Amino acid sequence: MHDFEQDLADLAAQSLARTRRVVAGAQGPVLQADGRQYLSFCSNDYLGLANHPQIVAACMAGARAYGVGAAACALICGHGTAHETLEHELAAFTGLPRALHFSNGYMANIGIVGALVGAGDTVFLDRLSHASLIDGARLSGAELRVFPHNDVARLEQVLARSKRARKLVVTDAVFSMDGDLAPLPELAALCERHGAWLLVDDAHGFGVLGPEGRGSLAHFGLRAPHVAYMGTLGKAAGVAGAFVAGEANLVEWIMQRARTYMFTTAHPPLLAAAASASLAVIARDQWRRERLRDLAARLRQGLEGLPWRLLPSATAIQPLIIGGNAAARALMQTLRDEGIWVPAICPPTVPKGTARLRISLSALHTREHVERLIQVLRQVARAWADHPEGAMQ
């Protein structure tokens, strides 16, 4: 019989064991967890919409109108008026002809990749792509080719050599652990030249980037008929769910072939109603995106000169590279002792030797919140410099 106890002990010895914290109450810049209050820099609620009263009210109205569960898959009787309305609104919001609503981003990516390619085809995957994209590529049965992060020249080389009939290039738009952007215009042009489809996962750009938060394609002013655009509704939008948008026939094909859409109960319609309300707030509240930019700039300025490297990022994701797993977890715990919650991210989520603190900003953070984080990190850096034996490597 497999010895899970030893496996778990091995994870703990490598500082790779994960721990859940029990959060009480709604999401926000200050969280109650395990009986203590924390200043939170760990949430993907970038615009601060997860507890927005207008969105909460829409959810409650949706519950009264539609009940709680959809009760069937969308292709039977689970696709209701709230879902249909949301899909039309998502298409209009992204400026694309059609959208299809999924239960979550992980299921969306697995379903989209499997619908677009299969045995005999090739998926070209950025090395830092999200796990859902990697899993989707593996499950599709297609040949998998991984290219170096954001290396357009290398991708062109492998695309030019490929003789496969169907080719799919897959990338995050905003990389979730580095906070940098994919060169989407260059990737789209490359796909056009080589007859490939491009799947863009904009989980961390939707709502944050582009005019009125319309996403990374809008940020770059990119319109390309061979692009499948995936966005999530559980991060900046503050609700739950995901969608793919693109040309009408492309989306119809995905609806016909994506197993994670076909064989699962439809998302609760009350959440679709809440997501519709969220789109209106996202478009209206430009101040939320401006606040994020201002806070990111202040954070970067305040952390200059520290012994840890802050990756270049103009997004709400600000990764501070620590290096070793134990050191990253020790720094996370030191911050927790000071009432600040910033998660340590270790392999295999990130490459070996690049364990980091993933600092996530929200539009509901104040300048004082950010100043507090800067102050404590600088204090810790001085203490570790004075007593290096206390800084675990």
C-alpha positions as CSV (number, residue, x, y, z in Angstrom):
1,M,0.0,0.0,0.0
2,H,1.2,3.5,-0.8
3,D,2.8,5.3,2.1
4,F,1.2,8.7,2.0
5,E,2.4,9.5,5.5
6,Q,6.0,9.4,4.2
7,D,5.2,11.4,1.1
8,L,3.6,14.1,3.2
9,A,6.6,14.2,5.5
10,D,8.8,14.6,2.5
11,L,6.8,17.6,1.3
12,A,7.0,19.2,4.7
13,A,10.8,18.6,4.8
14,Q,11.2,20.5,1.5
15,S,8.9,23.4,2.7
16,L,6.4,22.4,0.0
17,A,3.5,21.3,2.1
18,R,0.4,23.6,1.6
19,T,-1.9,24.8,4.3
20,R,-5.4,26.1,4.1
21,R,-6.5,29.1,6.3
22,V,-10.2,29.4,7.3
23,V,-11.4,32.9,6.3
24,A,-14.4,34.3,8.1
25,G,-16.6,36.9,6.4
26,A,-16.4,38.5,3.0
27,Q,-13.3,39.1,0.9
28,G,-11.6,42.5,1.2
29,P,-8.3,44.2,1.9
30,V,-8.6,43.1,5.6
31,L,-9.4,39.5,6.3
32,Q,-10.4,37.5,9.4
33,A,-8.6,34.1,9.4
34,D,-8.0,31.6,12.1
35,G,-9.3,34.0,14.7
36,R,-7.0,36.9,13.7
37,Q,-7.3,40.0,11.5
38,Y,-4.8,40.4,8.6
39,L,-4.0,43.0,6.1
40,S,-4.4,40.9,2.9
41,F,-2.2,41.0,-0.1
42,C,-3.2,37.5,-1.3
43,S,-6.5,37.8,-3.1
44,N,-7.2,38.0,-6.9
45,D,-10.1,40.4,-6.2
46,Y,-8.1,43.1,-8.0
47,L,-11.0,45.6,-8.4
48,G,-12.5,45.0,-5.0
49,L,-15.8,43.7,-6.4
50,A,-16.3,40.5,-4.5
51,N,-18.4,42.2,-1.9
52,H,-19.8,45.1,-4.0
53,P,-23.3,45.9,-2.9
54,Q,-24.6,46.3,-6.4
55,I,-23.3,42.9,-7.4
56,V,-24.5,41.3,-4.2
57,A,-28.0,42.7,-4.8
58,A,-28.0,41.3,-8.3
59,C,-27.1,37.9,-7.0
60,M,-29.9,38.0,-4.4
61,A,-32.4,39.1,-7.1
62,G,-31.1,36.2,-9.3
63,A,-31.8,33.8,-6.5
64,R,-35.3,35.0,-6.2
65,A,-35.9,34.8,-9.9
66,Y,-34.1,31.6,-10.8
67,G,-33.5,29.7,-7.6
68,V,-30.2,28.3,-6.6
69,G,-29.1,25.5,-9.0
70,A,-29.3,25.2,-12.7
71,A,-30.2,21.5,-12.2
72,A,-28.9,20.2,-15.6
73,C,-26.1,20.7,-18.1
74,A,-26.5,23.6,-20.4
75,L,-27.2,21.5,-23.4
76,I,-30.2,19.9,-21.7
77,C,-32.2,22.5,-19.7
78,G,-29.6,24.2,-17.6
79,H,-29.0,27.2,-19.9
80,G,-31.3,29.9,-18.7
81,T,-32.1,33.5,-19.5
82,A,-29.4,34.8,-17.1
83,H,-26.8,32.7,-18.9
84,E,-28.0,33.8,-22.3
85,T,-28.0,37.5,-21.3
86,L,-24.5,37.2,-19.8
87,E,-23.1,35.6,-22.9
88,H,-24.5,38.4,-25.1
89,E,-23.0,41.0,-22.7
90,L,-19.6,39.3,-22.6
91,A,-19.5,39.3,-26.4
92,A,-20.3,43.0,-26.5
93,F,-17.9,43.8,-23.6
94,T,-15.0,42.1,-25.3
95,G,-15.9,43.3,-28.8
96,L,-16.1,39.8,-30.1
97,P,-19.0,38.2,-32.1
98,R,-19.9,35.5,-29.5
99,A,-19.2,34.2,-26.0
100,L,-19.8,30.9,-24.2
101,H,-20.0,30.7,-20.4
102,F,-18.2,28.0,-18.5
103,S,-18.3,27.0,-14.8
104,N,-14.7,28.1,-14.1
105,G,-11.4,28.9,-15.9
106,Y,-9.8,25.5,-15.3
107,M,-12.7,23.7,-17.0
108,A,-12.8,26.3,-19.8
109,N,-9.2,25.9,-20.7
110,I,-9.3,22.1,-20.7
111,G,-12.5,22.1,-22.8
112,I,-11.3,24.7,-25.3
113,V,-8.0,23.0,-26.0
114,G,-9.6,19.6,-26.3
115,A,-12.2,21.1,-28.7
116,L,-9.6,22.7,-31.0
117,V,-6.9,20.0,-31.2
118,G,-6.5,16.3,-30.8
119,A,-4.3,13.4,-31.8
120,G,-2.2,14.3,-34.9
121,D,-2.2,18.0,-34.0
122,T,0.3,20.2,-32.1
123,V,-0.1,22.5,-29.1
124,F,2.7,25.2,-28.7
125,L,2.7,26.2,-25.1
126,D,4.5,29.1,-23.3
127,R,6.7,27.6,-20.6
128,L,5.0,29.7,-17.8
129,S,1.4,29.0,-18.9
130,H,-1.2,28.1,-16.3
131,A,-1.6,24.5,-15.1
132,S,-5.1,24.4,-16.7
133,L,-3.6,25.1,-20.1
134,I,-0.9,22.5,-19.6
135,D,-3.4,19.9,-18.4
136,G,-5.7,20.8,-21.4
137,A,-2.9,20.2,-23.8
138,R,-1.9,16.9,-22.2
139,L,-5.5,15.6,-22.1
140,S,-6.2,16.6,-25.7
141,G,-3.9,13.9,-27.1
142,A,-2.1,16.4,-29.3
143,E,1.7,16.7,-29.5
144,L,2.9,19.2,-26.9
145,R,5.8,21.6,-27.7
146,V,6.9,24.0,-25.0
147,F,8.7,27.3,-26.0
148,P,10.7,29.6,-23.7
149,H,8.7,32.2,-21.9
150,N,7.5,35.0,-24.3
151,D,10.2,34.0,-26.8
152,V,8.5,34.9,-30.1
153,A,11.6,34.1,-32.2
154,R,11.8,30.5,-30.8
155,L,8.1,30.0,-31.3
156,E,8.4,31.1,-35.0
157,Q,11.2,28.5,-35.5
158,V,9.1,25.6,-34.1
159,L,6.0,26.7,-35.9
160,A,7.8,27.0,-39.2
161,R,9.1,23.4,-38.9
162,S,5.7,22.0,-38.0
163,K,3.9,20.0,-40.6
164,R,0.8,19.3,-38.6
165,A,-2.6,20.2,-40.1
166,R,-3.9,21.9,-37.0
167,K,-1.7,24.0,-34.7
168,L,-2.7,25.8,-31.5
169,V,-0.5,28.4,-29.7
170,V,-1.5,28.7,-26.0
171,T,-0.5,31.5,-23.6
172,D,-1.5,33.5,-20.6
173,A,-2.1,37.1,-21.3
174,V,-1.0,38.2,-17.8
175,F,1.2,35.5,-16.2
176,S,-0.2,34.7,-12.8
177,M,3.1,34.2,-11.0
178,D,5.2,36.8,-12.8
179,G,2.7,39.6,-13.5
180,D,4.2,40.3,-17.0
181,L,2.2,40.4,-20.3
182,A,2.5,38.2,-23.3
183,P,3.4,39.9,-26.6
184,L,-0.1,39.2,-28.0
185,P,0.2,41.3,-31.2
186,E,3.4,39.5,-32.2
187,L,1.9,36.1,-31.3
188,A,-1.2,36.8,-33.3
189,A,0.8,37.9,-36.3
190,L,2.9,34.8,-36.1
191,C,-0.2,32.5,-35.9
192,E,-1.7,34.2,-38.9
193,R,1.5,33.6,-40.9
194,H,1.7,29.9,-40.0
195,G,-2.0,29.0,-40.0
196,A,-2.3,28.5,-36.3
197,W,-5.0,29.3,-33.7
198,L,-4.1,31.4,-30.7
199,L,-5.7,30.7,-27.3
200,V,-5.3,33.6,-24.9
201,D,-6.0,33.0,-21.2
202,D,-6.8,36.5,-19.8
203,A,-7.7,35.4,-16.3
204,H,-5.6,38.1,-14.7
205,G,-6.1,40.8,-17.3
206,F,-9.9,40.8,-17.8
207,G,-11.4,43.8,-15.9
208,V,-8.0,45.3,-15.2
209,L,-6.4,46.0,-18.6
210,G,-7.7,47.8,-21.6
211,P,-10.2,50.6,-22.0
212,E,-13.0,50.2,-19.4
213,G,-11.3,47.0,-18.3
214,R,-12.2,45.1,-21.5
215,G,-9.1,42.9,-21.3
216,S,-5.7,42.3,-22.8
217,L,-6.9,42.2,-26.4
218,A,-8.4,45.6,-26.0
219,H,-5.2,46.8,-24.2
220,F,-3.2,46.0,-27.3
221,G,-6.0,47.1,-29.7
222,L,-5.8,43.6,-31.1
223,R,-8.5,42.1,-33.4
224,A,-7.8,38.8,-35.0
225,P,-10.3,36.2,-36.3
226,H,-8.1,33.2,-35.3
227,V,-8.0,34.1,-31.6
228,A,-9.9,32.3,-28.9
229,Y,-10.2,34.6,-25.9
230,M,-10.7,33.1,-22.4
231,G,-11.6,35.3,-19.4
232,T,-12.5,34.5,-15.9
233,L,-15.2,36.0,-13.7
234,G,-13.9,35.0,-10.3
235,K,-10.9,37.4,-10.1
236,A,-11.3,41.0,-11.1
237,A,-15.0,40.5,-11.8
238,G,-15.4,39.3,-8.2
239,V,-18.0,36.6,-8.9
240,A,-17.3,33.1,-10.4
241,G,-17.2,31.4,-13.8
242,A,-15.4,31.9,-17.0
243,F,-16.0,32.3,-20.7
244,V,-14.5,32.0,-24.1
245,A,-15.2,34.6,-26.8
246,G,-14.3,34.7,-30.5
247,E,-15.7,34.3,-34.0
248,A,-19.2,32.8,-34.0
249,N,-18.3,29.5,-35.7
250,L,-15.3,29.0,-33.4
251,V,-17.5,29.4,-30.3
252,E,-20.2,27.2,-31.7
253,W,-17.6,24.5,-32.4
254,I,-16.3,24.7,-28.8
255,M,-19.9,24.4,-27.5
256,Q,-20.3,21.3,-29.6
257,R,-17.0,19.7,-28.6
258,A,-15.8,20.9,-25.2
259,R,-16.4,18.0,-22.8
260,T,-16.1,20.2,-19.7
261,Y,-19.1,22.2,-21.1
262,M,-21.2,19.3,-22.4
263,F,-20.9,17.0,-19.4
264,T,-21.3,19.2,-16.3
265,T,-24.2,20.9,-14.7
266,A,-24.6,24.5,-15.7
267,H,-23.4,27.3,-13.4
268,P,-26.0,28.6,-11.0
269,P,-28.0,31.3,-12.8
270,L,-27.8,33.6,-9.8
271,L,-24.1,33.9,-10.4
272,A,-24.6,34.7,-14.0
273,A,-26.9,37.6,-12.9
274,A,-24.2,38.8,-10.5
275,A,-21.6,38.6,-13.3
276,S,-23.8,40.8,-15.5
277,A,-23.9,43.4,-12.8
278,S,-20.2,43.2,-12.4
279,L,-19.6,44.0,-16.0
280,A,-21.5,47.3,-15.6
281,V,-19.4,48.2,-12.5
282,I,-16.1,47.3,-14.3
283,A,-16.9,49.5,-17.2
284,R,-18.1,52.4,-15.1
285,D,-15.4,52.6,-12.3
286,Q,-12.3,53.7,-14.0
287,W,-10.9,54.8,-10.6
288,R,-10.4,51.2,-9.6
289,R,-7.9,50.6,-12.4
290,E,-6.2,54.0,-11.7
291,R,-5.9,53.1,-8.0
292,L,-4.2,49.8,-8.9
293,R,-1.7,51.6,-11.1
294,D,-0.9,54.1,-8.4
295,L,-0.5,51.5,-5.7
296,A,1.7,49.3,-7.8
297,A,4.0,52.3,-8.6
298,R,4.2,53.2,-4.9
299,L,5.0,49.6,-3.9
300,R,7.7,49.3,-6.5
301,Q,9.3,52.6,-5.4
302,G,9.1,51.6,-1.7
303,L,10.8,48.2,-2.2
304,E,13.8,49.5,-4.2
305,G,17.1,48.4,-2.7
306,L,15.8,45.4,-0.8
307,P,17.9,42.1,-1.0
308,W,15.0,40.4,-2.8
309,R,14.2,41.0,-6.5
310,L,10.9,42.5,-7.5
311,L,10.0,41.2,-11.0
312,P,9.1,43.8,-13.6
313,S,5.3,44.1,-13.6
314,A,2.8,46.9,-14.4
315,T,-0.1,44.8,-13.2
316,A,-1.8,44.1,-9.8
317,I,0.5,41.1,-9.4
318,Q,3.8,42.1,-7.9
319,P,6.1,39.0,-7.3
320,L,9.1,39.4,-4.9
321,I,11.6,36.7,-5.6
322,I,13.2,35.2,-2.5
323,G,14.9,32.1,-3.9
324,G,14.8,29.2,-1.5
325,N,11.6,27.6,-0.3
326,A,12.4,27.8,3.4
327,A,13.4,31.4,3.1
328,A,10.2,32.3,1.3
329,R,8.1,30.5,3.9
330,A,10.0,32.1,6.7
331,L,9.4,35.6,5.3
332,M,5.7,34.8,4.8
333,Q,5.5,33.7,8.5
334,T,7.3,36.8,9.7
335,L,4.8,39.0,7.8
336,R,1.9,36.9,9.3
337,D,3.3,37.5,12.7
338,E,3.0,41.3,11.9
339,G,-0.6,40.8,10.8
340,I,0.1,40.9,7.0
341,W,-1.0,38.0,4.7
342,V,1.2,37.6,1.6
343,P,1.4,34.0,0.2
344,A,4.8,32.3,-0.4
345,I,4.6,30.5,-3.8
346,C,7.0,27.6,-4.2
347,P,7.7,24.9,-6.8
348,P,6.2,23.2,-8.7
349,T,3.9,26.3,-9.1
350,V,7.0,28.3,-10.0
351,P,10.4,27.1,-11.3
352,K,12.9,25.7,-8.7
353,G,15.0,28.4,-7.0
354,T,12.4,31.1,-7.6
355,A,10.2,30.8,-4.6
356,R,8.5,34.1,-4.0
357,L,6.0,36.3,-2.2
358,R,3.2,36.9,-4.6
359,I,1.9,40.4,-3.6
360,S,-1.6,41.0,-5.0
361,L,-3.0,44.5,-5.0
362,S,-6.7,45.5,-4.8
363,A,-8.4,48.7,-5.7
364,L,-9.7,48.7,-2.1
365,H,-6.2,48.9,-0.6
366,T,-5.3,52.3,0.6
367,R,-1.9,54.0,0.4
368,E,-1.6,53.4,4.1
369,H,-2.0,49.6,3.6
370,V,0.8,49.6,1.0
371,E,3.0,51.8,3.2
372,R,2.6,49.3,6.0
373,L,3.7,46.4,3.8
374,I,6.7,48.4,2.7
375,Q,7.6,49.3,6.2
376,V,7.5,45.7,7.5
377,L,9.5,44.3,4.5
378,R,12.2,46.9,5.0
379,Q,12.3,46.1,8.7
380,V,12.7,42.4,8.0
381,A,15.4,43.0,5.4
382,R,17.4,45.0,8.0
383,A,16.9,42.3,10.7
384,W,18.0,39.5,8.3
385,A,21.1,41.5,7.3
386,D,22.1,41.9,10.9
387,H,21.4,38.3,11.8
388,P,21.8,36.2,8.6
389,E,21.6,33.0,10.6
390,G,17.9,33.7,11.1
391,A,17.2,34.0,7.4
392,M,16.7,30.5,6.2
393,Q,18.1,29.8,2.7
